[in-house]
Amino acid sequence: MNRKAFVIDDDKNIVELFKYTLEKDGFSVVSACNDLDIEKRILEEKPDIIILDLMLPTNGGFAILKLLQKNETTKEIPVMVISGRFTDGTTYDFIQSQPNVKGFSSKPIDPSVFLLEIKKIFGGTLDV
């Protein structure tokens, strides 16, 4: 089974790094560099996991997390949050309170550590 990841980050270099890392490990990858029409795109793509930057233009990652939780179709999709802003305790507490957040990491992130975190979310194996 080929798993699909949806990478949402406004830094195109980060998107390309994650895309390369995931594709090398057998994922198909779709991406977005902004949060416009993101709910529609997620519903269309039906990803197995979402890799989400918190600091996005317009509404931001926090709004996307809330949006995902409100929708019956998307609330079970595991999310890995990536951000350079984990120094704030309030941010950390909010992320941990979201039931669909299964992993999080600070930027910059080593690609091998990133992939290990993704594997943990899928129970240690990817089965791709």
N, C-alpha and C positions, 0 to 999 in steps of 0.2 A: 504494500500500500504506500503510495506516495503522499507524504504529508505536505500541506500548504501553509506557509507562513506569510503573514501580512506585516510588513515593516512600515511603521509610521514615524518619520523623523524629518525635520526640516534641514538637516545637514546631509547633503547629497553624498559626501564622502563616507559618512557613517552608514547610510543606506547601502552604498556599494560594498562596503566592508562586510556588513551583515549578510547581504545577498550572496556574495562570493562564498562566505563561510558556510552558510546554510545550503547553498546549491551543491557545494563540494561534498556535503554530507547527505545528499539525496533529496532535499526539500525542493519543492517548486516555490518560488517567491514572487509575491506582488508587493508593490510599495506605493507610498504616498508621501509627498514632501510637505503637505499641509493638511489641515483638518476639515477642509471644505467638502461637503457631501460624503463625509467619511462613513456615516451609518449606512447609507445606500451602497457604497462600495463594499463594505464588509458583508452586507447581506447578499450581494451579488457574488462575491468571491468565495464565501463560506470557508474561511481559513480554519486550520486546526489549532493555530496559535497566533496571537498578536504580539508583536514587539513594539512597544509604545514609548516614545519620548514624551516626558511630561511638559516640556517647555516648547509649545508649538504656537505659531501665529493664530490669530483669531480666537477660538474658544479654548484651546489648549488640551493637554492630556487629561487633566482632571475632569473636564467636561465629557471627554470621550469615555472615561471609566464609568461615570454616572450614566451616560447614555446607554452603554453596553449593558449595565445592570438592569435598566428599565425594560429592555426588550427581551421577550421570552426566547427568541431565536439566538441572541448573542450573549446572554448572561452566563452561559456555561463555557464559552470559549476562554481557555486559559490566556492570561496576559502576563508578559514579562515587561516590567517597567524599567526603562533605562533613563537615567538623568544625571546631570552634573550637580543637582541640588538636593542631595540627601543629608546635608548638614543641619537642616531645619527639622526639629523634632515633630512639629505639626505635620509637615509633609510626610515624614516617615510613618507617623500614626495613621494618617489618612490612607496611605497606600496599604498598610497592613490591615486596615478595616474593610478593604474591598475584597469580597469573596472570590472574585475571578482573578485577582492578582496572585499568581503562583510563584513569581520570582521577581527579583529586582537587583539592579546593579548600578553602580556609579560610573560615569564617564570619566576618563577614558577607560575602556574595557578591553582586555586582551581577548582576541578572537577564540583562543582555546578555552578560556574561562567562560566566555559567552556560550560556546557550544556545550560545555559541561552543564551550565545552568539550564539550557534548553533540554538536555537529556534528562536531568533531574525531574523536570516538569512532566516528562513522559515516562516516568518510572524507571529511569536509568538506561532505557533503550529507545531508539527511534523507530525501529521496525519500518524503515522506508524501503 
